[in-house]
Amino acid sequence: MALNFKITPPAPDKAGQPAAAPARTLLLVDDDHTLLLTLRMFFKRYGWHLLEADSVEEALKLWEANEEYIDAVVTDYSFGGTLTGQDLVTAVQLRRPGFPCVVISGLWTPERRPPDEPQRGLFYRMKPFDPRELLRDIDQAICRAQ
């Protein structure tokens, strides 16, 4: 169930000047609602706007509707359906190569975690993780992409 669906751009002020730039927007995807709540509180504290989904299918709909406003994607790897978080990342990066993405999973062991690919804006993190690590990964990827 998506908690947000479509972002509307800020309206110009009365003088016709563009409104201030909106906060960065994160597409956050996980079927663990406790983790979603925790990450929502963390990222909001740092000024991020969030689009949230609990499946890859919902995330793809949110991506299609809001691609121009989304600055990064954080997704779990494993979901109950046939699509994985890696499928989401592949779809996103096919449209926007190097787009900042972080895939998180509780299934990997340290020696089997996929290697980060900073040149592609792609990072892998094992659960449990420090949310500040996600923030650093995203900031690094955004800076690299600019």
C-alpha positions as CSV (number, residue, x, y, z in Angstrom):
1,M,0.0,0.0,0.0
2,A,1.6,3.3,-1.1
3,L,1.5,5.9,1.5
4,N,2.1,8.8,-0.9
5,F,1.4,8.8,-4.6
6,K,2.1,11.9,-6.7
7,I,4.2,14.9,-5.9
8,T,2.9,18.2,-7.1
9,P,5.5,20.9,-7.9
10,P,5.4,24.0,-5.7
11,A,3.3,26.8,-7.0
12,P,5.0,30.1,-7.9
13,D,4.7,32.9,-5.4
14,K,2.3,35.9,-5.9
15,A,5.0,37.7,-7.9
16,G,5.3,34.8,-10.3
17,Q,8.7,33.8,-8.9
18,P,9.5,30.1,-8.6
19,A,8.9,28.7,-5.2
20,A,11.8,27.5,-3.1
21,A,13.3,24.2,-4.1
22,P,11.5,21.3,-2.4
23,A,13.4,19.0,-0.1
24,R,15.0,16.0,-1.6
25,T,12.7,13.1,-2.2
26,L,13.4,9.4,-1.4
27,L,11.5,6.4,-2.8
28,L,11.6,4.0,0.2
29,V,10.5,0.4,-0.4
30,D,10.2,-2.3,2.2
31,D,7.5,-4.8,3.3
32,D,8.6,-4.4,6.9
33,H,6.4,-1.6,8.2
34,T,8.5,-1.2,11.4
35,L,11.6,-0.5,9.3
36,L,9.6,1.9,7.1
37,L,8.5,3.8,10.1
38,T,12.0,4.0,11.5
39,L,13.5,5.1,8.2
40,R,10.7,7.6,7.7
41,M,11.4,9.3,11.0
42,F,15.2,9.3,10.3
43,F,15.0,10.8,6.8
44,K,12.3,13.3,7.7
45,R,14.6,14.5,10.5
46,Y,17.2,15.3,7.8
47,G,14.6,17.1,5.6
48,W,13.7,14.5,3.1
49,H,10.3,14.0,1.6
50,L,9.3,10.3,1.3
51,L,7.4,8.2,-1.1
52,E,6.8,4.8,0.4
53,A,5.8,1.5,-1.0
54,D,5.7,-2.0,0.5
55,S,6.1,-3.9,-2.9
56,V,8.2,-3.5,-6.0
57,E,5.0,-3.2,-8.1
58,E,3.8,-0.2,-6.0
59,A,7.3,1.3,-6.1
60,L,7.4,1.1,-9.9
61,K,4.0,3.0,-10.0
62,L,5.4,5.7,-7.7
63,W,8.6,5.9,-9.8
64,E,6.5,6.3,-13.0
65,A,4.3,9.0,-11.5
66,N,7.2,10.9,-9.8
67,E,10.4,10.1,-11.5
68,E,11.3,13.8,-12.1
69,Y,11.1,14.5,-8.3
70,I,12.8,11.5,-6.9
71,D,16.4,11.9,-5.9
72,A,17.2,8.4,-4.6
73,V,15.8,4.9,-4.0
74,V,16.3,2.7,-1.0
75,T,14.8,-0.7,-1.3
76,D,14.7,-4.0,0.4
77,Y,16.0,-6.9,-1.7
78,S,13.4,-9.6,-0.9
79,F,9.7,-9.3,-1.3
80,G,6.9,-11.9,-1.3
81,G,6.2,-11.4,-5.0
82,T,8.2,-12.4,-8.0
83,L,10.0,-9.0,-8.3
84,T,13.0,-8.1,-6.1
85,G,14.5,-4.8,-5.1
86,Q,17.2,-5.5,-7.6
87,D,14.5,-5.6,-10.3
88,L,13.4,-2.1,-9.2
89,V,17.0,-0.8,-9.3
90,T,17.5,-2.2,-12.8
91,A,14.3,-0.5,-14.0
92,V,15.3,2.8,-12.5
93,Q,18.8,2.7,-13.7
94,L,17.8,1.7,-17.2
95,R,15.9,5.0,-17.4
96,R,18.4,7.0,-15.5
97,P,21.9,5.4,-15.5
98,G,23.9,6.1,-12.3
99,F,20.7,7.0,-10.4
100,P,21.4,6.8,-6.6
101,C,20.1,3.4,-5.2
102,V,20.7,1.5,-2.1
103,V,19.6,-2.2,-1.8
104,I,19.2,-3.5,1.8
105,S,18.8,-7.1,2.9
106,G,18.8,-9.4,5.9
107,L,19.7,-12.4,3.7
108,W,23.3,-11.5,2.9
109,T,26.2,-12.6,5.0
110,P,29.2,-10.3,5.0
111,E,31.2,-12.5,2.6
112,R,28.2,-12.8,0.2
113,R,27.1,-9.2,0.1
114,P,27.2,-7.9,-3.5
115,P,30.0,-5.3,-3.9
116,D,29.1,-1.6,-4.0
117,E,29.2,0.0,-7.4
118,P,29.8,3.7,-6.6
119,Q,30.4,4.6,-10.2
120,R,26.8,3.3,-10.9
121,G,25.4,5.0,-7.8
122,L,24.6,1.6,-6.4
123,F,25.2,0.4,-2.8
124,Y,24.3,-2.7,-0.9
125,R,23.8,-2.8,2.9
126,M,23.0,-5.7,5.2
127,K,20.4,-5.5,7.9
128,P,20.8,-4.4,10.6
129,F,22.5,-1.2,9.4
130,D,23.1,2.3,10.6
131,P,20.7,4.7,8.8
132,R,23.5,7.3,8.7
133,E,25.3,4.9,6.5
134,L,22.4,5.0,4.0
135,L,22.4,8.8,4.1
136,R,26.2,8.9,3.4
137,D,25.7,6.4,0.5
138,I,22.9,8.5,-1.0
139,D,24.8,11.8,-0.6
140,Q,27.9,10.2,-2.2
141,A,25.9,8.9,-5.1
142,I,24.0,12.2,-5.6
143,C,27.3,14.2,-5.6
144,R,28.8,11.8,-8.1
145,A,25.8,12.1,-10.4
146,Q,25.8,15.9,-10.5
